[in-house]
Amino acid sequence: MHPAPTEWFARRTYHHSSFEPSALVEAKRREGLTVSVCIPALNEEATVGAIVRTIRTELMEHVPLVDEMAVMDSSSTDRTAAEAERFGATVFQDRDVLPDLEPMSGKGEALWKSLFVLRGDVILWLDADIRNFDTRFVSGPLGPILTDPDVGYVKSFYRRPIEDGRGGSLEGGRVTELVARPLLNMFWPHLAGMIQPLAGEYAGRRSILERVPFFTGYAVETGLLIDVAERFGTDAMAQIDLEERIHRNRPIGELSRMAFAVIKAALSRLGEEERRRALAAFGMFQFDTEDGDYRIVSTPITVEERPPAITVDEYRAVR
């Protein structure tokens, strides 16, 4: 049994300001844990160096929160690997990890293979295209895990502004709002309290991550969310507010392919219980903000149906 989304949201939603890196170092030492950070990357030379430099300087040398940092490069054709190495990351080419296995491609492949080369008890994955990166992107997701032994998997959430071409901004997370959130509400309502289910910044205990499968491409976040909840329960999961994430926005064609992968992954996990939940679904959980605080709100949504007109007496009478 899972708690209601509103209950889980109230109990397992945190803000990054609650977790100072120096305090987390002490928590890590008390628990005897080690932390690995992994950045999967493909052609991100413009941003990966600054991310690596910040982690190396602030969270490895100044405050020893991170014990290991690696970039899993997916055969970048630019200077991604060189920039990562220049600022202090160990770089692996995902094609060179487990070379005897049939090669596959995609972000999920890089994440799965990182489990075989990283040594940490806790693993944090970060996207490589974050433009406003600072230490909260590391200390935030690690905080609930290092301070609460019952938490084993933490997703980040944030505002995601995107340029609208006229100097303003629109809310990002288009695949989340149009595909992932409706799917989760319909088939896995216990996950409806997740604000950013497709966020690329998340942390997990190795003891959890090594026991679930990984989709190899865009669907990796969807699959992990469903499978971690199924095997370990939503009580083992949490989410952390990182305020805002600015990154390279994807073109609509790429987002369409991402949406296809998310739908396909979700359908592969459907069973009779999930179909029953969908038919019984009454409404949808979404989120709004008030004074910077997120609030979970439910909107009733009904899908009703009329019969073919020719079967109605009133129609036949006039036709």
Secondary structure, DSSP 4 states (H G I P E B T S, - for coil): ----HHHHHHHHEEEGGG--HHHHHHHHHHHT--EEEEEEESS-HHHHHHHHHHHHIIIIIISTT-SEEEEEE---SSSHHHHHHHTT-EEEEGGGSSTTSPP--SHHHHHHHHHHH---SEEEE--TTBSS--THHHHHHHHHHHH-TT--EEEEEEE-EEE-SSS-EEE--HHIIIIIHHHHHHH-GGGTT-S-TT-S-EEEEHHHHTTS---SSTTHHHHHHHHHHHHH-GGGEEEEEEEE--B-PPPHHHHHHHHHHHHHHHHHT--HHHHHHHHH--EEEEEEEETTEEEEEEEE-----PPPGGGSHHHHHH-
